[in-house]
Amino acid sequence: SKENRYTALERYQLLMLYRNLLGLSEEALPVELQKKLIEALVNLDVRDDEFWLNRPCYYKDRNPDGLASHHVAGTQLRLQQVERAVACLEDTESSDFTRAIALMVLRSAFELDHELATQNRKRVIEALKLILLAARQEIPRSLTLLTAGFSFGPHIQPVLKNYQFEESKEGGEGTLNFLIVAMNLIANQQWQKELMTELENLHGRLGEEHIDQAIFPDVQETVWLQVCHARRNDSDQLVAFTLYLQTGELLGLDYRELREKPYLDEMKLLSKVNEGDVLAIHIPTILPLVGNPPVLQAGTNPPVVGIPVTVSSSGKIRLPYIEPIEVRGKDISQVLSSVKKAMIDAQILSGQKPLGISVEFLMRAHDPQEIRSVTGSPVLENPLTLEPPNREP
């Protein structure tokens, strides 16, 4: 009855009884009885997704004796779960957690019943298109970790053709990512062709995320389990890189090349100027004012020509006669172009072509070294704190 004649405990016990009965096979519980149980649940006004989607359509756990126990949802319960899971995906107001659970329920149902996958294919793919589009527009949100119960364990771990993750033996709750779960369903059902454009756009956006080389030295079980149990402060990068690998595989890209991303990101980062870096800059008649520029060397780095100029904490450098120049995030050729343009715009080099100007890395902030002059010229610690002399216009 819909009347509130049950206590909360009695209602819970009744729901769990029905749930366990619906997990019996059709041989143990005929379809007609399954339908009557579903009808009874409707009469109990059970509409919340926490009941219908609180477990996948199949899972295993361990009893107190440590023996594995397998659970499979009956046909009628499976139909209800799939319908409600698809509705959750189509409801843009559903939380990421609810939709993540719905995705895992669908994956488990489709693996058990290919006809269900065929019947719901179009609706689920359309929902996935919107999910991938939203993920590309909100990458930080897409990297969020969520917590799910133990029964979803096998569905949480990322699907990668080139690496098989072992199932966690730790039990208890695990940490999942909504987008990784979506990739798992796409890979499981081989829907990448229908989602090619969305996957390409998302992969390109994930490629813009920097991954430290030391963060993800290898894709291995121990690393992923640390993410799943939220024991790493760098989980955002680990999730981003895992998604980069997943989308790349779905697009048919070479896995070995995909794995090079952290190394390439590191090389790209090293080519960019950052705060604390020391540049060697030579501007004829300005840096230095007279004579030839010194040849400087930082530690065992190659010698370079110019006056040392340190990039400030605000990412700028100060040169005589002009406003500070923003250099952070630029490569050396871009910094050189900025210096030339600033000198011309300020008419410091009026009547002259900006010839002979050079900019080179002298010392990197992450690798401090002693700077010395190879030619014997004095090394100015911070020459640009000096007031420039008056010049005739």
URLINGI-V607527 format. One line per field, one symbol per residue. ss: DSSP state (H for helix, E for strand, L for the rest). burial: 1 if it has 24 or more other C-alpha atoms within 12 Angstrom, else 0. Layout:
ss = ???
burial = ???
//
This chain:
ss = LLLLLLLHHHHHHHHHHHHHHHLLLLLLLLHHHHHHHHHHHHHLLLLLHHHHLLLLLEEEEELLLLLEEEEELLHHHHHHHHHHHHHHHHLLLLLHHHHHHHHHHHHHHHHHLHHHHHHHHHHHHHHHHHHHHHHHHLHHHHLLEEEELHHHHHHHLLLELLELLLLLLLLLLEEEEHHHHHHHHHHHHLLLLLLHHHHHHHHHHHHLLLLLLLLLLLLLHHHHHHHHLLLLLLHHHHHHHHHHHHHHHHLLLLHHHHLLHHHHHHHHHHLLLLLLLEEEEEELLLELLLLLLLEEEELLLLLEELEEEELLLLLEELLLLLLLEELLLLLHHHHHHHHHHHHHHLLLLLLLLLLLLEEEEEELLLLLLLEEELLLLLLLLLHHHLLLLLLLL
burial = 000000000000001001101111000000000110110010000100101111111111100000000011111111111111111111000001111111111111111010011001101110111111101100100111111111111111111100001001000001111111111111111111001101111110111011110011001000111111110001111111111111111111000001111100100011011111111111110111000011111100000111111111001111111001111101110011011101100001100001001111111100000011100000110011000000000
//
